[in-house]
Amino acid sequence: MPRVPLLALALALLLAPASQAKPCPHQPGFACSTLTVPLDHAGRVPGSVAIKYAVQRHVPASRPVLVALSGGPGQSSVSAAESFALSLSLALKRYRLVVLDQRGTGGSGALDCPAIQREDGLAPVVPQELADCAEQIGPRRAFYSTVDSVRDLDALRQALGVGRIALMGVSYGTFVAQQYARLFPEHTDRLILDSVVGAHGIDPFLLDTYLRMPRVLREQCAGGACAGITKDPVADVAKLVATLRVGGISGPTYDRSGRRHTTRYDSADDLANILIGADLNPYVQAGLPAEIHAATDGDTALLLRFRRPTAGPQTNLAYLIVGLIFVTHYQDTP
């Protein structure tokens, strides 16, 4: 029996998952499959991770590949495949779209830390919750850095049998795309970056975020948009922060069923989380100048009532793996 060259055998093993692809549930334009990659790409620790990915169907295989990366870290890209196809429709006249759930997200071994996952969007994550999450995941948490995801991405490139890939990233996905280009420049076609995280990652103290917050607040009120509400939204925030530092604010609120609750803002961190989160929610952003100014005048009802819809419900594990955010940032951040 003739010997099969080792290179050919390795390539066959890499390409095997693509031949098992099936139409993705609820996304008929894509075929879903999995690719098994090492837990530790350096080979020192045994184990593997099954990476779920999806390839655009009914598109010539000869087209170059464009990989779309979601944010987080923790968001699934496979579940957003059709959405990416819509937003990238012009680019897809030239490219074939591929998406993957990065390790620890979606269908790629989602990391679940229930205590953190069930918190609302404004609640601070305290050290004990982080310690419990670390203990639950165990030693394998050391292999959920951005570099690990980048090496998974290159394994997928090899499995697809292409020499170069273009990368489109949103938010944290832009950071992954940039790190891929730094590690594998010879395999990078081009980058499309939306809501960019800088190449050096997130400032661990969020100083860059706070530095820009006054500009964003003033832009909300530009052109007389806050006339009759406030003359200086930045001064209002500073005044409210001073109040929150003294002891927070609290008062009665009512849910949609008419039940009475006591709602609190315990610290300035709660307000910071609202201001940062509002960047993704134009409805929240539009209401903030009036609510903050009223609170500085002693009328906290608007701001208290606003906390529940701003915080939102418990985050669904299928949408965002909250624990992975902390696991990855811990590995990435000096």
N, C-alpha and C positions, 0 to 999 in steps of 0.2 A: 504494500500500500504506500503510495507516495506521501512524503511529509508535507504538511501544510506549513508554509512559512509563518514564523511567529507573528510578524507584523500583520499578515492577512488574518490570522486567527484573532488577534486582539481587535482588529477593526470589525470583524464579524460579531464579536461579543458586544462591542460598543453599539453597533447598529441594530442589534437584536430587538431592543425595545420599540424602535420605530415600526417594525413589521407587526407588532402586536397592537398598534394604535387602533382605537375605536372612537366613533363620534362622541364628542363631549356632551354630557347631559345638558339639555336646554341651550346648547350652543352648537347648532348643527354645522356651522361654518368651520369648526375646528375638530381635529382628531387628537384625543388625549392618550397619553402613555406615561410610563415611569422609567426613570433611569437610576440605577443603583450606583451610588458613589461612596467612597470611603468616609467614615466619620472623621478620621484624621488623615488628611491628605499627605502628611509627612510619613505615615505608615507606622508610627510608634505605638499607637493605641488601636486595638482591634475594634471592629464594628462597621456598620454601614448605615446610610440614609437613603431612602427611596424618594427621589425627586420627581414630583408630578409636573408634566409639561404638556403643552398643546401646540400643534402646528396647524396653520391655516390650510384648509382643504381647497380643492378645485383651483389651485394656483400652480403654475408651472414650477417644478422642482428646480429648474435651472436659474430661477431668480435668486439674487442675493438675499440673505436672511437679515431681518430686523427683529431684535429681541426687545420687548417692552417690559419694563420693571416698575412695579408698584412701590408705594411709600411705606412708611412705618418706622423701623422695620417691623414687619408683622402682617402686612396686607397680602392677600392672595392675588396673584396676577391671572391665574387660570380662570378664576370665576369672573374676571373682568375682561376676558379675551374679546368678546363682541364689542364692548365699549371701546377698547383700544383700537379695534378695527375701524370703528366709526370715526374716532378722533384723528386717526392716522391715514384716512382714506386716500389722501393725495400721495403720501409716501408709498402706499401700497400699490400704486400703479407701477412701481418699479421693484418693490421688495415683497418678500413672503414673510408674514408675521409669525413669530414664535413667542410664547409666554411660558414662564415657569413659576411655580410656587417655590420661593427660596426656602432652604432648610429651616424647619421650625414653624412654617406657615402653612395654612390651607391643607392641601393633600400631601404635604412633605413632612409629616411627623410633627404636627402642631404641638408646641410646648404650652401646656396649660398650667398656670398658677392661679387657682380659683380665687384666693383672697385678693389678689391684685385685679384679676379679670372682672370681678363683680363690683369694683368701685365705680362710682360715677365719674364723669369727665373732669370734675373740679376737685375731687378728693386728693389730698396729698398721700403719697405712698411712703409709709413709715419704715424705719430700718428693720423692724421685726418681720414685716411682710416680705421684704427683700430677702432676709435670711431664710424664711420659710420657703420662698420660691427657689432659692439656691439649693437648699437641702432636698427639696422634692425632685428637682431635675437631676441633681447629682453631678459627678465629675464630668459628664459629657457636656456640661454647659460651657466648658472651655473651648468647644469646637463650633460655636455659633457666632463667630466674628464675621465682619464684612469680608475679610480675606477668604474665609472658608466658603462663603457664598460665591465669591468671584471664582474660586477654583472649581466649584460646582458648575458655574456658568461655562467655563472653558471645557469641562468634561462634556457638557451638552453640545457645545460647538463641534467637538470631535465626533460625538455620536451622530450628529447631523451630517457629517462628512463635508464640512465647508471650511475653507481656509481663513475667512474673515467674517465678522458679524458687525452690523451696525447696532447701536444701543440707544433706546429711548428710555429715559428715566423721569419719574415724577418724585419730587421731594427726596426722601431717603434713596429712592431709586437712582437719582442723579449721582449720589455719592458712590453707589455700587458701580455705576457706569464709569465714573472717573477712575476708580481703583482698578477696574478691569483694564482700562486703557494704559494705566501706569505699569501694571504687571505684564500685560500681553499686548504691547503696542503693535507687534507684527500681525496680530490677529484682529485688530480693531479697524473697522471700515470708517465709521464716523459716529459722533455722539449727537443726540437731540436731548436737551436738558430743559426741564420745566420745573420751576420753583426750586432753584438750585441750592443744595447744601454744598458749602465750600469744600475744596479738595482736602483740606485738613480736618474736616469733620465739624462737629458741634462744639462750641465753647462750653466746657463743663460747668461754668458758672452763668451761662446764658448772657454774658455781658454784651455780646453783639446784638442780641435781641432787645435788651433794655436800652441800649444806645439808640436804637431806631424807633422805639416806641413813641417818643414825643412827635417825631415827624409824621408817623401814621395817624396819631390822634388829631394833629392839626390838619392833616389832609382830609379827614372826615368832615371837618367844619369849614373847609375852604369854600370861597365864593358865597359866603353868607348862609351856608347850609344850616348853621346852628343859631341864626339870628333869633333873638327872643328866648333862647335856651341858656347859652353861656357865652362869655367873651373869651374864655381861655380853658379849653378842656384839659390841658396839661396841668394847670394850677389846680383844677378840680380833683384830678387824680391824686396829686400830692397831698391835698387836704384830706381826702378820704383815706389815704394810706396812713396818715398820722392818727386818724380816729381808729382804724383797725389795729394799729400797733398798741394802742392803749388797752383794748379789751374786746375788739370785735363789735359786731352789731347783730341783733337778733330781733325777731318779732313774729307775729302770727301770719301764716299764709294758708290758702285753701286750694285743694286740688280740684280736678274737674268734676269730681263727685261731691264736692262741697264739704269734704272732711277737712278739719282744721289741723294744721301742723305748725310746729315751731321751727323756723328756718334761721340758720346762722351763717355768718361769714366770720370765721374764727381768726383769720390773719390776713395780712396783705397778700399772701400767696394765693388765696382764693380769688382776689381781684386780678392778680397777674395772670392766673389761668384763664379767666374770662377774657381779658384783653388779648391774650395770645390766641385763644381758641376762636375769637371773633374774626380773626383773619380768614378763617375758612367758612364763616357763616355771615353773609351780608345782612340777614334779618337781625341777628344779635348785634352786629356792628352798628347798624342804624339807630338802635335804641339806646346805646350806651351813653352818649353825651347827656341826654335828659335824665337818665336814671342816676348817673354819678353826680350830676349837679344837684339834683333834688336831695340826694343823700347827704351832701355837704351842707345843705340848709336844714338838716334834721328830719327830712321826710324820707325815710328808708323803705317805704312800702313798695315802690316800683322796683328797686334793686333786689329786695327780698323776694318779691314775686317772680323776678326774672331768673333766680338761681336754678329752680327746678328744670325749666325748659332748656336753659343754657347747659346745664350739666348733662342732660339727656339720660336715657335709660342705660342699664348695664350693657356693656359692649359685647356683641355676639362674637363668639370664638371664631365663627366662619368669616367674619369681616375683618377683625384685627386681633392679633395675638399680643395682648398687652405685656405679658411677661417677657416676650422675646425682645421688646424694646429695651428693657433694663438689662437683659442678659447680653445683648449685642453691644449696647453702649458701654457696659462694664468691660467687655473685651477690647473695645475700640478706643476708649477714652483714657488718656494719660492720667 
